[in-house]
Amino acid sequence: MGIHGGGGSCRAVVDAAALLLLQLCCCIALTLAAAAATDVAGGEQQQVRAKYRDPKQPLNARVDDLLRRMTLAEKIGQMSQIDRENATAGVIRKYFIGSVLRGGGSVPAAGAPPEAWVEMVEEIQRAAVSSTRLGIPVMFGIDAVHGHGYVYKATVFPHNVGLGCTRDTELARKIGAAVALEVRATGIPFIFAPCLAVCRDPRWGRCYESFSEHPELVQNMTSIISGFQGEIPASGRLGAPYVAGQHNVAACAKHYVGDGGTTRGINENNTVATFHELLGIHMPPYYTAVIRGVSTIMVSYSSWNGVKMHANRFLVTDFLKTRLRFRGFVISDWLGLDRITNPEHANYLLSIKLGILAGIDMVMIPYRYTEFIDDLTLLVQNGTIPMSRIDDAVRRILRVKFTMGLFESPYADTSLVGELGKQKHGDLAREAVRKSLVLLKNGKPGAKPLLPLPKKPSYGGSVLVSGSHADDLGSQCGGWTITWQGQTGNNLTTGTTILDGIKRAVAPSTDVVYSENPDAGFVQQNKARFDYAIVVVGEPPYAETHGDNLNLTIPAPGPDVIRNVCDSIRCVVVLVSGRPLVVEPFIDGMDALVAAWLPGTEGQGVSDVLFGDYGFTGKLSRTWFRSVDQLPMNVGDAHYDPLFPFGFGLETQPSTY
């Protein structure tokens, strides 16, 4: 009995011990399962505890912590920028893509509202944040050359050539801030602007993207960067990348360096200059851009004395990064590495080697991203490109992403969707148009000035408006509007044409007659009806190489319209163009001549000044040549004989009636 009772007691002890062991095993299993679940979910709990996830940590500590956790594949992924059409969740998860751009004409849909853009961007961002091991947000970029131009109903501001004529740095800052809000309205935090080219030859198809031929004026207009990114606070560090918050965007100064000085203005060509000339003419805007905290700098397709900028280690690493102490990241242009060789992409392994060793940190590879990733991986693994170069590139990219607040706020602030095309921004663009107009002639010799025009004609009761550009919103916006090259016509986006503005400006009793291309017979038969005529002619939309032009004549039928109208009726010619054009053969027949540049969507700004609600104040931001045979010709040249010199511009006072 005692033995039987003692055996039962032992069994009870054993059973209790077994139960305790079972419970312990269950706890261990649950703990391991929880840890495994955390790993499967991308290490989310670990990331919360990680130093790089803590916004209270110093910037460099966050960068260091994240960088040491990254594999080579993750680092190279951060250096890759692909087109949004290829940025599927699977691609982002597999290749750890660091940046996506809207390029090649890709949009969510024709006429897409801002909400559709937000959803497109957020779908990409969710893939990066939720499905990759470290959850590093994607940096989505877009061209915003003169406003958020690719988006329907966005405010399109005057192109930079016109803004340079305003000489108004505060206006440029305000425009930058407005553009930033409109871009953020679509969920995008990064723009490829501003262009800081110093265009020395108007035959270049990108000359309208340049504020001026004068480096000091371009340098002054870098105030637009402070609008894009926000003003660096007094306690901030000058020269370090800076983005104020979700109402601002990371900017990209481009195209480093000398893109505006190529021979004969040929796009992507060679800039022949001494180092002293390069520093004195083309580099000054970048000095100021770096001080203003520009986040990124894009390298130019062009060459300097035969060396491709995408392969120029001296200018990218030794000068920009080391001498100027630029702390943001350097990005290639579209397929920029491919174009190091001729023919393009002939030796891609060599191109990657030259470009990355030159100091390019992020590479714009919209389509062939797998080839880039594989080849760069090979070059690192075989020792051709040291890991220190990769780490420098990724460190710079992460620094900008942390500075932008992407880790804390990777998704759009949907309360901003109403900022797109906001009336306040339209009013600002209209002000910019008014201030950008340059009055080149006002009255024939011995005659009274024609401008400002009377809103109510003194006799006849009618006004003639002619020319291809009077009622063409696409032409007055120019390139980089909805599409890369831009388009003619009034179905592109919303806005006010110059003709619309004229009709709104004149008195209700005034009859505005629009005849796009009147022949001489029509004008002669009806000249008694018209008190005066407004002729609006100019260039068709274009961008980059498509705009290179060795003749710079007013496109047909512009010259015939000028002759047919101005030979019979007092006329003002309004020239809508991205650069000065040959006007000397026609100018004697004009009563007045106005350079309107590419004014954007707010055509009423032109009529505001024509009819005297405001005076003309704009001054030429570039020299107006007589003949293309004089080109290149810039202010300060030994042989300087322009039709209108740099800085020229007649002024008028607002009308009192």
C-alpha positions as CSV (number, residue, x, y, z in Angstrom):
1,M,0.0,0.0,0.0
2,G,2.8,2.3,1.0
3,I,4.8,1.3,-2.1
4,H,1.7,1.7,-4.3
5,G,1.0,5.1,-2.8
6,G,4.6,6.2,-3.2
7,G,4.6,5.2,-6.9
8,G,1.5,7.3,-7.5
9,S,3.2,10.2,-6.0
10,C,6.2,9.8,-8.2
11,R,4.0,9.6,-11.3
12,A,2.3,12.8,-10.2
13,V,5.7,14.5,-9.9
14,V,6.7,13.2,-13.4
15,D,3.4,14.3,-14.8
16,A,3.7,17.7,-13.4
17,A,7.3,18.0,-14.7
18,A,6.1,16.9,-18.1
19,L,3.4,19.4,-18.1
20,L,5.8,22.1,-17.1
21,L,8.2,21.1,-19.9
22,L,5.3,21.0,-22.4
23,Q,4.3,24.5,-21.4
24,L,7.9,25.7,-21.7
25,C,8.2,24.2,-25.2
26,C,5.0,25.8,-26.2
27,C,6.2,29.2,-25.1
28,I,9.5,28.7,-27.0
29,A,7.6,27.6,-30.0
30,L,5.2,30.5,-29.9
31,T,8.2,32.9,-29.4
32,L,10.0,31.4,-32.4
33,A,6.8,31.5,-34.5
34,A,6.3,35.1,-33.6
35,A,9.9,35.9,-34.6
36,A,9.5,34.0,-37.8
37,A,6.3,35.9,-38.6
38,T,8.1,39.1,-38.0
39,D,10.9,38.0,-40.4
40,V,8.3,37.1,-43.0
41,A,6.6,40.4,-42.7
42,G,9.8,42.1,-43.6
43,G,11.2,42.6,-40.2
44,E,8.6,45.2,-39.3
45,Q,9.0,45.0,-35.5
46,Q,12.8,45.0,-35.9
47,Q,12.5,48.1,-38.1
48,V,10.4,50.0,-35.5
49,R,13.2,49.4,-33.1
50,A,16.0,50.1,-35.6
51,K,17.8,53.4,-35.3
52,Y,17.1,54.4,-38.9
53,R,13.4,54.2,-38.1
54,D,13.7,56.7,-35.3
55,P,13.2,60.3,-36.5
56,K,14.7,61.6,-33.2
57,Q,18.0,60.1,-34.1
58,P,20.6,62.4,-35.9
59,L,20.6,62.2,-39.7
60,N,24.0,60.7,-40.1
61,A,23.2,58.0,-37.4
62,R,20.1,57.0,-39.3
63,V,22.0,56.8,-42.6
64,D,24.8,54.8,-41.0
65,D,22.4,52.4,-39.4
66,L,20.5,51.7,-42.5
67,L,23.6,51.5,-44.8
68,R,25.2,48.8,-42.6
69,R,22.1,46.7,-42.8
70,M,22.0,46.7,-46.6
71,T,23.1,44.0,-49.0
72,L,24.9,44.8,-52.3
73,A,21.7,44.1,-54.2
74,E,19.7,46.5,-52.0
75,K,22.4,49.2,-52.5
76,I,22.4,48.9,-56.2
77,G,18.6,48.9,-56.2
78,Q,18.7,52.3,-54.5
79,M,21.0,53.6,-57.3
80,S,18.4,52.5,-59.9
81,Q,15.7,54.8,-61.3
82,I,13.2,53.1,-63.6
83,D,10.2,54.2,-65.6
84,R,6.8,53.9,-63.8
85,E,5.5,51.6,-66.5
86,N,8.0,49.0,-65.3
87,A,7.6,49.7,-61.6
88,T,5.4,46.8,-60.7
89,A,5.3,45.5,-57.1
90,G,7.2,42.4,-58.2
91,V,10.0,44.4,-59.8
92,I,10.3,46.7,-56.8
93,R,10.3,43.8,-54.4
94,K,12.9,41.7,-56.4
95,Y,15.3,44.5,-57.3
96,F,14.8,46.9,-54.3
97,I,14.3,49.8,-56.7
98,G,15.1,53.2,-55.1
99,S,13.5,55.6,-57.5
100,V,10.8,55.8,-60.2
101,L,10.1,58.5,-62.8
102,R,7.3,59.4,-65.0
103,G,8.8,59.4,-68.5
104,G,8.2,58.4,-72.0
105,G,4.7,59.9,-72.0
106,S,3.3,57.6,-69.3
107,V,0.3,58.9,-67.4
108,P,-2.4,57.2,-65.3
109,A,-4.9,58.1,-68.1
110,A,-5.6,61.0,-70.5
111,G,-6.9,63.9,-68.5
112,A,-6.3,62.1,-65.2
113,P,-7.3,64.0,-62.1
114,P,-4.8,64.4,-59.2
115,E,-6.5,61.5,-57.3
116,A,-5.5,59.1,-60.1
117,W,-1.9,60.3,-59.9
118,V,-1.9,59.8,-56.2
119,E,-3.1,56.3,-56.5
120,M,-0.5,55.5,-59.1
121,V,2.3,56.8,-57.0
122,E,1.0,55.2,-53.8
123,E,0.7,51.7,-55.4
124,I,4.4,51.9,-56.2
125,Q,5.2,53.2,-52.8
126,R,3.3,50.5,-51.0
127,A,5.4,47.9,-52.8
128,A,8.6,49.5,-51.6
129,V,7.5,50.2,-48.0
130,S,5.5,47.0,-47.3
131,S,7.1,44.2,-49.4
132,T,10.9,44.9,-49.2
133,R,13.0,43.7,-46.3
134,L,14.1,47.2,-45.1
135,G,11.1,49.1,-46.3
136,I,13.0,52.0,-47.9
137,P,10.6,54.3,-49.6
138,V,10.8,55.0,-53.4
139,M,11.5,58.5,-54.5
140,F,9.1,59.2,-57.4
141,G,10.3,62.0,-59.8
142,I,8.7,64.0,-62.6
143,D,9.7,66.8,-65.0
144,A,8.1,70.1,-63.8
145,V,9.9,72.4,-66.1
146,H,7.4,75.3,-66.0
147,G,4.8,74.1,-63.6
148,H,3.4,70.6,-63.2
149,G,3.1,70.6,-67.0
150,Y,2.4,66.9,-67.6
151,V,-0.8,67.0,-65.5
152,Y,-4.1,68.0,-67.0
153,K,-5.5,71.3,-65.5
154,A,-2.2,72.2,-63.8
155,T,-1.0,75.8,-63.8
156,V,1.5,76.3,-66.6
157,F,3.9,79.2,-65.9
158,P,6.0,81.1,-68.4
159,H,9.1,79.2,-69.4
160,N,12.4,80.3,-67.8
161,V,13.5,82.6,-70.7
162,G,10.4,84.7,-69.8
163,L,11.0,84.5,-66.1
164,G,14.5,85.8,-66.6
165,C,13.1,88.9,-68.2
166,T,11.2,89.7,-65.0
167,R,14.4,90.0,-63.0
168,D,12.1,89.2,-60.1
169,T,13.7,86.7,-57.7
170,E,10.9,86.8,-55.2
171,L,8.4,86.0,-58.0
172,A,10.5,83.1,-58.9
173,R,10.5,81.8,-55.3
174,K,6.7,82.1,-55.2
175,I,6.4,80.2,-58.5
176,G,8.6,77.5,-57.1
177,A,6.4,77.2,-54.0
178,A,3.2,77.1,-56.1
179,V,4.7,74.4,-58.4
180,A,5.7,72.3,-55.3
181,L,2.2,72.4,-54.0
182,E,0.7,71.3,-57.4
183,V,3.2,68.5,-57.7
184,R,2.5,67.3,-54.1
185,A,-1.2,67.4,-55.0
186,T,-0.5,64.4,-57.2
187,G,1.5,62.6,-54.5
188,I,4.9,63.3,-56.1
189,P,7.8,64.5,-53.9
190,F,10.7,65.0,-56.4
191,I,11.0,67.1,-59.6
192,F,13.6,67.5,-62.3
193,A,13.9,71.3,-62.1
194,P,15.2,73.9,-62.3
195,C,17.3,74.1,-65.5
196,L,20.3,76.2,-64.7
197,A,21.8,76.3,-68.1
198,V,23.4,79.5,-69.3
199,C,22.3,79.4,-72.9
200,R,24.9,81.1,-75.0
201,D,23.4,80.3,-78.4
202,P,19.7,80.6,-79.1
203,R,20.0,78.0,-81.9
204,W,19.9,75.4,-79.0
205,G,16.5,73.7,-78.7
206,R,16.5,74.0,-74.9
207,C,17.3,77.7,-74.8
208,Y,13.9,78.6,-73.4
209,E,14.6,76.4,-70.4
210,S,17.5,78.8,-69.5
211,F,16.8,82.0,-67.5
212,S,19.5,84.0,-69.4
213,E,22.7,84.1,-71.3
214,H,24.2,86.0,-68.3
215,P,25.5,83.7,-65.5
216,E,24.7,86.3,-62.8
217,L,21.0,86.5,-63.8
218,V,20.7,82.7,-63.9
219,Q,22.4,82.6,-60.5
220,N,19.9,85.1,-59.1
221,M,17.0,83.1,-60.4
222,T,18.0,80.1,-58.4
223,S,15.7,81.6,-55.8
224,I,13.1,79.2,-57.4
225,I,14.9,76.4,-55.6
226,S,14.0,77.9,-52.3
227,G,10.4,77.9,-53.5
228,F,10.5,74.3,-54.5
229,Q,12.2,73.0,-51.4
230,G,11.5,75.7,-48.8
231,E,13.8,78.3,-47.2
232,I,16.6,76.9,-45.1
233,P,15.9,78.1,-41.5
234,A,18.4,80.3,-39.7
235,S,19.5,77.3,-37.6
236,G,19.9,75.2,-40.7
237,R,23.1,74.3,-42.5
238,L,23.8,76.1,-45.8
239,G,24.9,73.7,-48.5
240,A,23.2,70.6,-47.1
241,P,20.2,69.1,-48.9
242,Y,17.0,70.6,-47.5
243,V,13.3,70.0,-48.0
244,A,10.9,71.8,-45.6
245,G,8.1,69.3,-45.5
246,Q,5.2,67.8,-47.4
247,H,4.3,71.1,-49.0
248,N,7.7,71.1,-50.8
249,V,9.6,68.9,-53.2
250,A,13.2,67.8,-53.7
251,A,14.6,69.8,-56.6
252,C,17.1,68.9,-59.2
253,A,19.5,71.5,-60.7
254,K,20.4,70.6,-64.3
255,H,22.3,69.9,-66.5
256,Y,25.7,69.9,-64.9
257,V,27.6,71.6,-66.5
258,G,28.1,73.6,-69.8
259,D,24.9,72.3,-71.5
260,G,24.2,75.8,-72.7
261,G,27.5,76.4,-74.4
262,T,27.7,73.7,-77.0
263,T,29.0,74.5,-80.5
264,R,26.3,76.1,-82.7
265,G,23.8,75.3,-80.0
266,I,23.5,71.7,-81.0
267,N,21.9,69.7,-78.2
268,E,24.1,67.2,-76.4
269,N,27.1,68.5,-78.3
270,N,30.6,69.6,-77.2
271,T,31.3,72.8,-75.1
272,V,34.7,74.1,-76.0
273,A,35.9,76.3,-73.1
274,T,38.9,76.8,-70.9
275,F,38.5,75.8,-67.2
276,H,38.4,79.5,-66.4
277,E,35.6,80.1,-68.9
278,L,33.7,77.2,-67.6
279,L,33.9,78.5,-64.0
280,G,33.0,82.0,-65.1
281,I,30.1,81.3,-67.4
282,H,28.5,78.0,-66.7
283,M,29.4,77.1,-63.1
284,P,28.1,80.1,-61.0
285,P,24.4,79.0,-60.9
286,Y,25.6,75.7,-59.3
287,Y,27.6,77.6,-56.6
288,T,24.3,79.2,-55.4
289,A,22.2,76.1,-56.0
290,V,24.4,74.1,-53.6
291,I,24.3,76.9,-51.0
292,R,20.5,76.9,-51.3
293,G,20.5,73.2,-50.4
294,V,19.4,71.7,-53.7
295,S,18.8,68.0,-53.1
296,T,20.0,66.6,-56.4
297,I,22.0,67.6,-59.5
298,M,21.6,66.0,-62.9
299,V,24.5,65.6,-65.2
300,S,24.4,66.9,-68.8
301,Y,24.5,64.8,-71.9
302,S,27.0,67.3,-73.4
303,S,30.8,67.1,-73.3
304,W,33.4,69.5,-72.1
305,N,36.3,69.7,-74.5
306,G,35.5,66.3,-75.9
307,V,35.0,64.5,-72.5
308,K,31.4,63.3,-71.8
309,M,30.1,64.9,-68.7
310,H,28.6,61.6,-67.6
311,A,32.2,60.3,-67.5
312,N,33.9,63.4,-66.1
313,R,35.3,62.4,-62.7
314,F,37.1,65.7,-62.3
315,L,34.0,67.9,-62.6
316,V,31.5,65.5,-60.9
317,T,33.6,64.2,-58.0
318,D,36.7,66.4,-57.6
319,F,34.9,69.7,-58.2
320,L,31.2,69.3,-57.4
321,K,31.4,66.9,-54.6
322,T,34.8,67.7,-53.1
323,R,35.4,71.4,-53.9
324,L,31.9,72.6,-53.7
325,R,31.0,70.1,-50.9
326,F,27.7,69.1,-52.5
327,R,26.1,66.6,-50.2
328,G,23.0,65.6,-52.2
329,F,23.1,63.0,-54.9
330,V,24.1,63.2,-58.6
331,I,21.7,61.6,-61.1
332,S,22.2,60.8,-64.7
333,D,20.0,62.0,-67.5
334,W,17.6,59.7,-69.3
335,L,19.8,56.8,-70.6
336,G,22.8,59.1,-69.9
337,L,25.2,56.2,-69.4
338,D,24.2,54.6,-72.6
339,R,25.2,57.8,-74.5
340,I,28.8,57.9,-73.2
341,T,29.6,55.7,-76.2
342,N,29.0,56.3,-79.8
343,P,26.9,54.5,-81.0
344,E,24.7,54.5,-77.9
345,H,24.9,51.5,-75.7
346,A,27.8,50.1,-77.7
347,N,29.8,49.0,-74.6
348,Y,27.5,49.2,-71.7
349,L,29.8,47.6,-69.2
350,L,32.4,50.3,-69.9
351,S,29.7,53.0,-69.7
352,I,28.6,51.9,-66.3
353,K,32.2,51.8,-65.1
354,L,33.0,55.3,-66.4
355,G,29.7,56.8,-65.1
356,I,29.8,55.3,-61.6
357,L,33.5,56.0,-61.1
358,A,32.9,59.6,-62.3
359,G,30.6,60.0,-59.4
360,I,27.1,59.4,-60.6
361,D,25.0,58.1,-57.7
362,M,21.6,57.4,-59.2
363,V,21.2,56.2,-62.8
364,M,18.1,56.9,-64.9
365,I,17.6,53.5,-66.6
366,P,13.9,53.5,-67.5
367,Y,13.8,50.2,-69.4
368,R,17.0,48.1,-69.3
369,Y,17.3,48.1,-65.5
370,T,18.1,44.4,-65.2
371,E,21.1,44.8,-67.5
372,F,22.3,47.8,-65.4
373,I,21.8,45.9,-62.1
374,D,23.6,42.8,-63.4
375,D,26.5,44.7,-64.9
376,L,27.1,46.9,-61.9
377,T,26.9,43.9,-59.6
378,L,29.6,42.2,-61.7
379,L,31.8,45.3,-61.7
380,V,31.6,45.5,-57.9
381,Q,32.2,41.8,-57.3
382,N,35.2,41.7,-59.6
383,G,36.8,44.8,-57.9
384,T,36.5,47.2,-60.8
385,I,34.2,49.5,-58.8
386,P,35.1,49.6,-55.1
387,M,32.4,49.2,-52.5
388,S,33.3,52.6,-51.1
389,R,32.0,54.2,-54.3
390,I,28.7,52.3,-53.9
391,D,28.4,53.3,-50.3
392,D,29.1,56.9,-51.1
393,A,26.3,56.9,-53.7
394,V,23.8,55.1,-51.4
395,R,24.7,57.3,-48.5
396,R,23.9,60.4,-50.5
397,I,20.6,58.9,-51.7
398,L,19.5,57.9,-48.2
399,R,20.5,61.3,-46.9
400,V,18.1,63.0,-49.3
401,K,15.3,60.6,-48.6
402,F,15.7,61.1,-44.8
403,T,15.8,64.9,-45.3
404,M,12.6,64.8,-47.4
405,G,10.8,63.0,-44.6
406,L,10.0,60.0,-46.8
407,F,10.5,57.5,-44.1
408,E,8.0,59.2,-41.8
409,S,5.6,60.3,-44.6
410,P,6.0,58.0,-47.6
411,Y,2.4,58.6,-48.8
412,A,0.6,61.6,-50.2
413,D,-1.2,64.2,-48.1
414,T,-4.6,63.9,-49.9
415,S,-5.7,67.2,-48.4
416,L,-3.5,68.9,-51.1
417,V,-5.4,67.6,-54.2
418,G,-7.2,70.9,-54.4
419,E,-3.9,72.7,-55.0
420,L,-3.7,71.6,-58.6
421,G,-4.7,74.4,-60.9
422,K,-5.7,76.6,-58.0
423,Q,-6.9,80.1,-58.8
424,K,-4.2,81.6,-56.6
425,H,-1.6,79.9,-58.7
426,G,-3.2,81.1,-61.9
427,D,-3.2,84.6,-60.7
428,L,0.5,84.2,-59.9
429,A,1.2,82.9,-63.4
430,R,-0.7,85.8,-64.9
431,E,1.5,88.2,-62.9
432,A,4.6,86.4,-64.2
433,V,3.3,86.8,-67.8
434,R,2.8,90.5,-67.4
435,K,6.3,91.0,-65.9
436,S,7.9,88.8,-68.6
437,L,6.7,90.7,-71.6
438,V,9.4,92.8,-73.3
439,L,8.3,95.8,-75.4
440,L,10.9,96.1,-78.2
441,K,9.2,98.8,-80.3
442,N,6.4,101.3,-79.7
443,G,5.6,103.6,-82.5
444,K,7.1,104.4,-85.9
445,P,9.5,107.3,-86.2
446,G,7.6,110.6,-85.7
447,A,4.4,108.9,-84.7
448,K,2.7,108.5,-81.4
449,P,3.2,105.2,-79.5
450,L,0.7,102.6,-80.3
451,L,0.7,101.0,-76.8
452,P,-1.2,100.8,-74.6
453,L,-4.1,100.0,-76.9
454,P,-7.5,101.7,-76.3
455,K,-10.1,99.2,-75.1
456,K,-12.7,101.2,-77.0
457,P,-11.6,102.1,-80.6
458,S,-12.0,105.7,-81.5
459,Y,-13.5,104.9,-84.9
460,G,-14.7,101.8,-86.7
461,G,-15.5,100.0,-83.5
462,S,-13.6,96.9,-84.5
463,V,-10.2,95.3,-83.7
464,L,-8.5,92.7,-86.0
465,V,-6.7,89.8,-84.3
466,S,-4.6,87.6,-86.6
467,G,-1.9,85.0,-86.5
468,S,-1.5,81.3,-85.7
469,H,-0.7,81.8,-82.1
470,A,-3.6,84.1,-81.1
471,D,-5.9,81.3,-80.3
472,D,-3.6,78.4,-79.6
473,L,-3.1,77.4,-75.9
474,G,-0.6,74.6,-76.8
475,S,1.6,76.9,-78.8
476,Q,1.7,79.5,-76.0
477,C,2.7,76.8,-73.5
478,G,5.4,75.3,-75.6
479,G,7.3,72.1,-74.9
480,W,7.1,70.0,-71.7
481,T,3.3,70.5,-71.6
482,I,1.2,67.3,-71.3
483,T,3.7,65.7,-73.6
484,W,7.4,66.0,-73.9
485,Q,7.3,68.0,-77.2
486,G,4.1,69.8,-76.4
487,Q,1.2,70.1,-78.9
488,T,-0.7,72.8,-80.8
489,G,-4.3,73.4,-80.2
490,N,-6.8,74.1,-77.4
491,N,-7.6,70.6,-76.4
492,L,-4.4,70.0,-74.5
493,T,-5.3,71.4,-71.1
494,T,-7.2,74.2,-69.6
495,G,-6.3,77.9,-69.7
496,T,-6.8,81.2,-71.4
497,T,-5.5,82.0,-74.9
498,I,-4.3,85.4,-75.9
499,L,-7.4,85.9,-78.0
500,D,-9.6,85.0,-75.0
501,G,-7.7,87.7,-73.0
502,I,-8.2,90.3,-75.7
503,K,-11.9,89.7,-75.9
504,R,-12.2,90.0,-72.1
505,A,-10.1,93.2,-72.1
506,V,-11.9,95.4,-74.6
507,A,-15.0,97.3,-74.0
508,P,-18.3,95.4,-74.5
509,S,-19.1,97.5,-77.5
510,T,-15.8,96.6,-79.3
511,D,-16.1,94.1,-82.1
512,V,-13.1,91.7,-82.1
513,V,-12.7,90.1,-85.5
514,Y,-10.4,87.0,-85.5
515,S,-8.9,86.0,-88.9
516,E,-6.0,83.6,-88.4
517,N,-4.4,84.1,-91.8
518,P,-6.0,86.9,-93.7
519,D,-4.9,87.6,-97.2
520,A,-4.0,91.1,-98.4
521,G,-7.3,91.5,-100.2
522,F,-9.4,91.0,-97.1
523,V,-7.3,93.4,-95.1
524,Q,-7.5,96.1,-97.8
525,Q,-11.2,95.8,-98.2
526,N,-11.9,96.0,-94.5
527,K,-9.1,98.3,-93.2
528,A,-11.6,101.1,-92.6
529,R,-13.4,98.9,-90.0
530,F,-10.3,98.4,-87.9
531,D,-8.8,100.9,-85.5
532,Y,-5.8,98.7,-85.0
533,A,-4.6,95.0,-85.4
534,I,-3.0,92.6,-83.1
535,V,-0.9,89.9,-84.9
536,V,0.3,87.0,-82.8
537,V,2.8,84.6,-84.5
538,G,5.6,82.5,-83.4
539,E,7.2,79.0,-83.1
540,P,5.5,75.7,-82.8
541,P,6.0,73.7,-79.6
542,Y,9.3,71.7,-79.3
543,A,11.7,70.3,-76.8
544,E,15.4,69.4,-76.8
545,T,17.0,68.2,-80.0
546,H,13.7,68.7,-82.0
547,G,14.0,72.4,-81.3
548,D,17.6,72.9,-82.6
549,N,17.3,75.5,-85.3
550,L,20.1,77.0,-87.4
551,N,17.8,79.5,-89.2
552,L,15.7,81.0,-86.4
553,T,13.2,82.6,-88.8
554,I,9.6,83.2,-88.0
555,P,7.8,80.1,-89.2
556,A,5.3,80.4,-92.1
557,P,2.8,81.8,-92.5
558,G,3.9,84.3,-89.9
559,P,5.8,86.7,-92.2
560,D,3.0,86.9,-94.7
561,V,0.4,87.6,-91.9
562,I,2.7,90.4,-90.6
563,R,3.0,92.0,-94.1
564,N,-0.6,91.6,-95.1
565,V,-1.9,93.1,-91.9
566,C,0.8,95.7,-90.9
567,D,1.0,97.1,-94.4
568,S,-2.5,98.4,-94.1
569,I,-3.5,98.7,-90.5
570,R,-1.7,100.0,-87.4
571,C,-0.4,96.9,-85.8
572,V,1.3,95.4,-82.8
573,V,3.1,92.1,-83.4
574,V,3.2,89.7,-80.4
575,L,5.9,87.1,-80.9
576,V,5.4,83.8,-79.1
577,S,8.7,82.0,-79.1
578,G,11.3,80.3,-76.9
579,R,14.1,82.6,-78.1
580,P,14.8,85.7,-80.2
581,L,13.9,85.2,-83.9
582,V,14.9,87.1,-87.0
583,V,12.6,90.1,-87.1
584,E,14.7,92.8,-88.7
585,P,13.2,92.3,-92.2
586,F,9.7,93.1,-90.9
587,I,10.2,95.5,-88.0
588,D,10.0,98.7,-90.0
589,G,6.4,97.8,-91.0
590,M,5.3,97.2,-87.4
591,D,4.0,99.9,-85.2
592,A,4.9,97.9,-82.1
593,L,6.7,94.7,-81.2
594,V,6.3,92.6,-78.1
595,A,8.3,89.5,-77.1
596,A,5.9,87.3,-75.2
597,W,8.1,84.2,-75.0
598,L,6.2,81.1,-74.0
599,P,3.6,82.5,-71.5
600,G,1.8,79.3,-70.5
601,T,-1.8,78.9,-69.6
602,E,-2.6,82.4,-68.5
603,G,-2.8,84.3,-71.8
604,Q,-4.8,87.1,-70.2
605,G,-1.5,88.3,-68.8
606,V,-0.6,89.5,-72.3
607,S,-3.8,91.5,-72.8
608,D,-3.4,93.0,-69.3
609,V,-0.3,94.8,-70.5
610,L,-1.4,95.4,-74.2
611,F,-4.4,97.3,-73.0
612,G,-2.7,99.2,-70.2
613,D,-4.1,97.7,-67.0
614,Y,-0.4,97.3,-66.2
615,G,2.7,98.8,-67.8
616,F,5.5,97.0,-69.6
617,T,8.5,96.4,-67.3
618,G,10.3,93.4,-68.8
619,K,14.0,93.5,-69.8
620,L,15.7,91.2,-72.3
621,S,17.3,88.3,-70.5
622,R,19.3,87.6,-73.7
623,T,20.7,89.4,-76.7
624,W,18.4,89.9,-79.7
625,F,20.6,89.4,-82.7
626,R,20.1,90.8,-86.2
627,S,21.2,87.7,-88.1
628,V,22.1,84.1,-87.2
629,D,25.4,84.8,-88.9
630,Q,26.3,86.8,-85.7
631,L,25.8,83.8,-83.4
632,P,26.9,83.1,-80.9
633,M,26.8,86.7,-79.6
634,N,26.4,87.5,-76.0
635,V,26.6,90.6,-73.8
636,G,30.3,91.5,-73.1
637,D,31.6,90.1,-76.4
638,A,34.2,92.2,-78.2
639,H,32.1,92.3,-81.3
640,Y,28.6,93.1,-80.1
641,D,26.1,94.6,-82.6
642,P,22.7,93.4,-81.6
643,L,19.3,94.5,-82.9
644,F,18.3,94.9,-79.2
645,P,20.9,94.5,-76.5
646,F,20.8,92.4,-73.4
647,G,18.7,94.3,-70.8
648,F,16.7,96.3,-73.3
649,G,13.0,96.9,-72.8
650,L,10.8,99.9,-73.3
651,E,8.5,100.8,-70.5
652,T,4.9,102.1,-70.4
653,Q,2.7,103.4,-67.7
654,P,-0.7,101.9,-66.9
655,S,-3.6,103.7,-68.6
656,T,-5.6,106.1,-66.6
657,Y,-8.9,105.6,-68.6
